[in-house]
């Protein structure tokens, strides 16, 4: 447990890279889903 808390407590460049990759994996599918939903709505109502 102490190793995990130490890794979180001390920010490292690799930690920033991991965060960037994590947010990329979160944001990209979200944007993709929103775009697809809007495209479907435009077909439906347009």
ZABAMAR-734469 format. One record per atom (N, C-alpha, C): atom name; y, z, x. Coordinates in pm, whole numbers, plus 50000, padded with zeros to 5 digits. Each point is the difference from the previous one (the first is absolute). Example, Ala and Ser with C-alpha at 12.3 -4.5 7.8 and 13.67 -1.06 7.14 Angstrom:
BEGIN
   atom       v       w       u
      N   49431   50780   51319
     CA   50119   50000   49911
      C   50120   50000   50090
      N   50105   49928   49965
     CA   50119   50006   50082
      C   50109   50073   49923
***
This chain:
BEGIN
   atom       v       w       u
      N   49879   50000   50082
     CA   50121   50000   49918
      C   50127   50000   50086
      N   49994   50069   50114
     CA   50120   50010   50084
      C   50039   49863   50056
      N   49901   49916   50032
     CA   50028   49867   50052
      C   50075   49916   49898
      N   49958   50005   49874
     CA   50063   49921   49895
      C   50145   50045   49980
      N   50023   50131   49995
     CA   50136   50050   49977
      C   50089   49965   50119
      N   49946   50005   50120
     CA   50078   49963   50118
      C   50038   49852   49997
      N   49907   49915   49957
     CA   50027   49857   49993
      C   50110   49972   49899
      N   50003   50076   49892
     CA   50101   49980   49897
      C   50134   50058   50044
      N   49995   50114   50070
     CA   50123   50069   50038
      C   50077   49924   50107
      N   49928   49933   50091
     CA   50067   49928   50108
      C   49997   49850   49973
      N   50113   49942   49961
     CA   50004   49856   49974
      C   49987   49919   50128
      N   49912   49901   49999
     CA   49980   49913   50115
      C   50022   49855   49957
      N   50024   49911   50094
     CA   50015   49857   49965
      C   49882   49948   49920
      N   49878   50042   50039
     CA   49881   49954   49928
      C   50003   50051   49855
      N   50056   50120   49981
     CA   50013   50056   49866
      C   50094   49913   49916
      N   50109   49954   50060
     CA   50095   49914   49928
      C   49934   49868   49963
      N   49918   49948   50091
     CA   49929   49875   49972
      C   49904   50020   49885
      N   49928   50113   50001
     CA   49908   50029   49891
      C   50074   50012   49867
      N   50116   50064   50002
     CA   50080   50012   49878
      C   50046   49863   49951
      N   50042   49914   50093
     CA   50045   49866   49963
      C   49886   49921   49936
      N   49881   50009   50061
     CA   49883   49930   49945
      C   49966   50055   49863
      N   50007   50134   49986
     CA   49970   50063   49872
      C   50095   49952   49892
      N   50130   50000   50028
     CA   50097   49955   49901
      C   49985   49852   49970
      N   49960   49922   50101
     CA   49975   49858   49979
      C   49887   49982   49899
      N   49893   50079   50018
     CA   49885   49992   49908
      C   50037   50048   49861
      N   50102   50087   49989
     CA   50042   50051   49869
      C   50095   49901   49932
      N   50099   49951   50075
     CA   50109   49921   49942
      C   49957   49857   49968
      N   49922   49939   50089
     CA   49963   49859   49981
      C   49922   49977   49871
      N   49892   50078   49973
     CA   49929   49980   49872
      C   50089   50031   49879
      N   50089   50098   50015
     CA   50091   50035   49891
      C   50091   49883   49966
      N   50063   49943   50102
     CA   50089   49885   49980
      C   49921   49881   49945
      N   49880   49979   50053
     CA   49914   49890   49954
      C   49968   50016   49852
      N   49966   50123   49960
     CA   49967   50027   49859
      C   50120   49979   49909
      N   50117   50048   50042
     CA   50121   49984   49920
      C   50034   49852   49985
      N   49989   49925   50110
     CA   50029   49856   49997
      C   49906   49928   49905
      N   49870   50031   50009
     CA   49903   49936   49912
      C   50025   50035   49854
      N   50034   50127   49975
     CA   50028   50044   49863
      C   50121   49926   49943
      N   50105   49988   50081
     CA   50120   49928   49954
      C   49969   49853   49976
      N   49918   49941   50086
     CA   49964   49859   49982
      C   49921   49981   49870
      N   49908   50092   49974
     CA   49922   49992   49874
      C   50093   50017   49880
      N   50094   50092   50009
     CA   50093   50022   49889
      C   50086   49876   49975
      N   50043   49934   50107
     CA   50081   49880   49985
      C   49918   49889   49932
      N   49872   49987   50037
     CA   49913   49900   49934
      C   49984   50033   49853
      N   49986   50130   49970
     CA   49974   50044   49864
      C   50122   49979   49912
      N   50117   50041   50050
     CA   50121   49998   49917
      C   50085   49877   50024
      N   49978   49933   50112
     CA   50089   49891   50038
      C   49961   49865   49944
***
